[in-house]
Each structure stands twice: as C-alpha cells, then as structure tokens.
Amino acid sequence: MRTVDPVKHEAKRRAILDAAAGCFAMKGFEKTTTAEICRAAGISTGSLFHYFPNKRAVFAGIFEQDADETAALLAAAGEIEDPWEAILHVVLHVSEQLLHPVAAQLVLEVAAQCSRDADLAGLVQGNDRALRDGLTGLVTRAMDAGRIDPGLAPGTVASWLVALVDAPLSRVILEPDLDPAAELAVMKELIARFLRPVPAIPPRRAGGYPTLVKSPRADR
C-alpha cells in the first residue's frame, strides 16, 4: 500500500485552495465549476475529489486554511518582545492580504454565501473571533507595558482594530489602483495616534499657568 507524504499532500491541498480562491473571486461560488478549479490548479477532476468531496468543501477549505494562518500569525506575534510591535505585525499583515483585489472580491462572495450557509457563517465568525481574541491579549500586554493608553478597554480596542483592517476592502473594490504601501503607512499612523498614551497635563502652579504652558503675559 502506497503511503501518503503529508508534506506533499498539504502542499497540493493548498495549491488547490489558492487556485480555487482566484476562481471564486472572479466568478463567484455559484458560477464556478469544479472543472474550472481543476484547470486553474492543473489537476484532474479525480485528483480534486481526492482532496475535497465537493465544491462547497473547497470553498469552506479556503477559510479553514485562513483559520490556520491566523493561528500561526498570532503565535508568531506572541513571540515578539514588544507588544506594540506585535500588534502592528498582526494588523499590517492581515491588512496587506486584504488589500489584494482577489481577497476583496472573495470577501464579498463569502458574505453572500454566509447568508445561505450557517456552517460557513460559523466558520467565518470563528476566524474573526480568534483574531479579535488574539489582538485583545496583545493589547492587554501593551497596556501593562505602558505602550498604549491604559484607559481603553482591550476588547473594544481589538474590535476596532479588526474593523480598521476590514475597512480597506471596499476601497480596493472601488479604487483598484490604490497603493498598498501608502495605505498601510497611513493605517499605521492612525493606529499609533489612537492608541498612544495621552501625556499627563502638568499641574497648574498656584496663581499661574502650568509649567509647560507659556503665560500670555510673558511677552508683554
């Protein structure tokens, strides 16, 4: 009996999912055929069904793979010593992926399919929850380290970070010529301004102005 090489098996499975993602993004789930997926992946129909029982399983497999990649990304971020840098690592990595036109079209398609498939909706929601939970942990670490404003609620911050990551999707669809590098630079600055600790206001001196504020009478 021939043994299966797990590394080669996983590599082929990923190749099929990558090819299928392009097909689904271009034509949508309903109009994409298994024959088109096979042509894009360079395999036979029999080979496809060796890895996936049907087209729906291929579609779901894309988001199962996404869950694995998110888990790996969060694990890698957890090894970064500076929690602020870890937050940026996660947010910018996910954003960079979603700024790709294929990803944007695929997200639109999955939103439509989730309204018809409760299992798929649960899978996508689970991926979103895992990302939020992972970011919540990183935000908590960053607050403890004094790297971001400790007056914010970690879970709420994480939810807004996920929302900020998702925001460029609509812009990519409407403005396909966006410069991803420029967009990510602006996003990084927005996050920094939102989360950085607010400097303490120096105490007012008796009968005068705070020590760091120039008195309007000083120039008179």
Stockholm file with secondary structure:
# STOCKHOLM 1.0

chainA/1-220         MRTVDPVKHEAKRRAILDAAAGCFAMKGFEKTTTAEICRAAGISTGSLFHYFPNKRAVFAGIFEQDADETAALLAAAGEIEDPWEAILHVVLHVSEQLLHPVAAQLVLEVAAQCSRDADLAGLVQGNDRALRDGLTGLVTRAMDAGRIDPGLAPGTVASWLVALVDAPLSRVILEPDLDPAAELAVMKELIARFLRPVPAIPPRRAGGYPTLVKSPRADR
#=GR chainA/1-220 SS CCCCCHHHHHHHHHHHHHHHHHHHHHHCTTTCCHHHHHHHHTCCHHHHHHHCSSHHHHHHHHHHHHHHHHHHHHHHHHTCSSHHHHHHHHHHHHHHHHTSHHHHHHHHHHHHHHTTCHHHHHHHHHHHHHHHHHHHHHHHHHHHTTSSCTTSCHHHHHHHHHHHHHTHHHHHHHCTTCCHHHHHHHHHHHHHHHHSCCCCCCCBCTTSCBTTSCCTTTTC
#=GC SS_cons         CCCCCHHHHHHHHHHHHHHHHHHHHHHCTTTCCHHHHHHHHTCCHHHHHHHCSSHHHHHHHHHHHHHHHHHHHHHHHHTCSSHHHHHHHHHHHHHHHHTSHHHHHHHHHHHHHHTTCHHHHHHHHHHHHHHHHHHHHHHHHHHHTTSSCTTSCHHHHHHHHHHHHHTHHHHHHHCTTCCHHHHHHHHHHHHHHHHSCCCCCCCBCTTSCBTTSCCTTTTC
//
